[in-house]
Amino acid sequence: MAPTSLATAMPLLLLLAIPICLEAKPHKLKQTNMVFYMQDWESGANTTAIMVAGNTKRRWYILEFGTIFATDDALTESIDRNSTQVGRAHGIYVNSALGGSDLHLLMSLVFTNKEYNGSTLQIQGADRFLHKYREVSVVSGTGKFRFARGYATLETVYLDIPGSNAIIRWNVTFLHY
């Protein structure tokens, strides 16, 4: 039997693909808005963020350019550190401004509450943390938030610079399937 060329096989492949395409149902984009609080504690009992690297000639500190933090912060329903936890913020942030005023966030928001358990949002962006309000990007998601894209407005509701502790209100708006 002679080998079949791609040119002669293509019409047959297209005919086979038509029923599959007709049965495929388009997914509708959903918009979700969430509000929660990130409990970022670098000192005291139950620290959730630690400095892991920095300038070897300077003190590692939140306001020092080049300081890198690893984080596993609680995401809670209210400003109270003991309120119901809805997830965790796993990732890193780096002081990325020569003047020490900006962080760069790279983190996964891992949800643990019943409705979104196991779903994640991937966050990236500049956090000008000395400003009361700032925005970062939602660049992706998993689970119930597949293909997420959007933004999060961050608001500092508590800031203790000497102790490097903060509570950040997240208002997240994103589209997903």
C-alpha positions as CSV (number, residue, x, y, z in Angstrom):
1,M,0.0,0.0,0.0
2,A,1.3,3.4,-0.9
3,P,2.0,5.9,1.9
4,T,-0.7,8.5,2.3
5,S,0.3,12.1,1.8
6,L,-0.8,14.9,4.2
7,A,-2.6,16.6,1.4
8,T,-4.9,13.6,0.8
9,A,-5.4,12.9,4.5
10,M,-6.3,16.5,5.4
11,P,-9.9,16.5,4.1
12,L,-10.6,13.3,6.0
13,L,-9.2,14.8,9.2
14,L,-11.4,17.9,8.8
15,L,-14.5,15.8,8.3
16,L,-13.7,13.9,11.6
17,A,-13.1,17.2,13.5
18,I,-16.5,18.7,12.6
19,P,-18.6,16.7,15.0
20,I,-16.1,17.4,17.8
21,C,-16.3,21.2,17.2
22,L,-20.1,21.1,17.0
23,E,-20.4,19.5,20.4
24,A,-17.8,21.7,22.1
25,K,-19.5,24.2,24.4
26,P,-17.9,27.6,24.8
27,H,-17.1,28.5,28.4
28,K,-18.6,31.8,29.7
29,L,-16.2,34.2,31.5
30,K,-17.2,35.0,35.1
31,Q,-16.3,38.0,37.1
32,T,-15.4,37.5,40.7
33,N,-14.7,40.1,43.4
34,M,-13.2,39.1,46.8
35,V,-12.2,41.1,49.8
36,F,-9.9,39.6,52.5
37,Y,-7.0,40.7,54.7
38,M,-3.4,39.5,54.5
39,Q,-1.7,39.2,57.9
40,D,2.0,39.8,57.3
41,W,4.0,39.3,60.5
42,E,7.8,39.5,60.4
43,S,8.3,39.9,64.2
44,G,6.7,38.7,67.4
45,A,4.9,35.4,67.9
46,N,3.8,33.4,64.9
47,T,5.9,35.1,62.2
48,T,4.6,34.5,58.7
49,A,7.3,36.3,56.7
50,I,11.1,36.1,57.0
51,M,14.0,37.9,55.4
52,V,16.0,35.3,53.3
53,A,18.6,37.5,51.5
54,G,19.8,41.0,51.1
55,N,22.7,43.4,50.6
56,T,25.7,41.8,52.4
57,K,27.0,45.3,53.3
58,R,23.8,46.7,54.8
59,R,21.2,45.7,57.4
60,W,18.4,43.5,56.0
61,Y,15.3,45.5,56.5
62,I,11.9,46.1,54.8
63,L,13.0,49.6,53.7
64,E,16.4,48.4,52.3
65,F,16.8,47.9,48.6
66,G,17.6,44.2,47.7
67,T,16.0,42.6,50.8
68,I,14.1,39.5,49.9
69,F,11.3,37.9,52.0
70,A,9.7,34.5,51.9
71,T,6.1,34.6,53.0
72,D,3.3,32.3,54.2
73,D,0.8,34.9,55.3
74,A,-2.7,34.1,56.5
75,L,-5.6,35.5,54.4
76,T,-8.5,36.2,56.8
77,E,-12.1,37.4,56.5
78,S,-11.6,40.5,58.6
79,I,-8.8,42.7,60.0
80,D,-8.7,40.6,63.2
81,R,-5.7,38.2,63.0
82,N,-7.9,35.5,64.6
83,S,-10.8,35.8,62.2
84,T,-11.8,33.0,59.9
85,Q,-8.9,32.1,57.5
86,V,-9.8,31.8,53.8
87,G,-6.4,31.0,52.5
88,R,-2.6,31.6,52.6
89,A,-0.3,33.9,50.6
90,H,2.7,31.9,49.6
91,G,5.6,33.5,47.8
92,I,8.2,36.2,47.9
93,Y,8.5,39.9,47.9
94,V,11.6,41.9,47.2
95,N,12.4,45.5,48.0
96,S,13.1,46.6,44.4
97,A,13.5,50.3,44.6
98,L,16.8,52.0,45.2
99,G,15.1,54.3,47.7
100,G,13.6,51.4,49.5
101,S,10.0,52.5,48.9
102,D,8.7,49.7,46.6
103,L,8.3,45.9,46.8
104,H,7.9,43.5,43.9
105,L,5.3,40.8,44.8
106,L,5.4,37.2,43.4
107,M,2.9,35.1,45.2
108,S,0.2,32.4,45.0
109,L,-3.0,33.1,46.9
110,V,-4.0,29.5,47.9
111,F,-7.6,29.4,49.1
112,T,-8.6,26.9,51.8
113,N,-12.2,27.9,52.5
114,K,-15.0,25.5,51.5
115,E,-16.2,27.2,48.3
116,Y,-12.7,27.7,46.7
117,N,-10.6,25.1,48.5
118,G,-7.5,24.3,46.5
119,S,-8.0,27.1,43.9
120,T,-5.3,29.7,43.5
121,L,-4.6,33.1,42.1
122,Q,-1.2,34.1,40.9
123,I,-0.2,37.7,41.8
124,Q,2.6,39.8,40.4
125,G,3.4,43.5,40.5
126,A,4.9,46.5,42.1
127,D,3.7,47.2,45.6
128,R,4.4,50.8,46.5
129,F,3.7,49.9,50.1
130,L,4.2,53.4,51.6
131,H,1.1,54.5,49.5
132,K,-2.2,53.8,51.1
133,Y,-3.7,52.3,47.9
134,R,-1.9,50.4,45.1
135,E,-2.6,47.8,42.4
136,V,-1.0,44.5,41.5
137,S,-1.9,42.1,38.7
138,V,-3.8,38.8,38.8
139,V,-1.9,37.0,36.1
140,S,-3.4,33.5,36.3
141,G,-5.3,31.0,38.4
142,T,-6.1,27.4,39.0
143,G,-9.0,25.3,40.1
144,K,-12.2,27.3,40.1
145,F,-10.1,30.3,38.9
146,R,-8.6,28.8,35.7
147,F,-7.2,31.3,33.3
148,A,-7.8,34.2,35.8
149,R,-6.8,37.7,34.9
150,G,-7.5,40.9,36.7
151,Y,-6.2,43.2,39.4
152,A,-6.0,43.6,43.1
153,T,-6.2,46.9,45.0
154,L,-4.1,46.7,48.2
155,E,-4.8,49.0,51.1
156,T,-2.6,49.1,54.2
157,V,-4.9,49.1,57.2
158,Y,-2.1,48.5,59.8
159,L,1.6,49.2,59.5
160,D,4.3,48.8,62.1
161,I,7.6,49.7,60.3
162,P,9.9,49.0,63.3
163,G,8.5,45.5,63.8
164,S,7.9,45.0,60.0
165,N,4.3,43.9,60.6
166,A,1.4,44.8,58.4
167,I,-2.2,44.0,57.7
168,I,-3.2,44.5,54.0
169,R,-6.8,44.7,52.8
170,W,-7.1,43.0,49.3
171,N,-9.9,43.9,47.0
172,V,-9.5,41.5,44.1
173,T,-11.4,41.6,40.8
174,F,-10.8,39.1,38.1
175,L,-12.3,37.2,35.2
176,H,-12.0,33.4,34.9
177,Y,-13.8,30.3,33.5
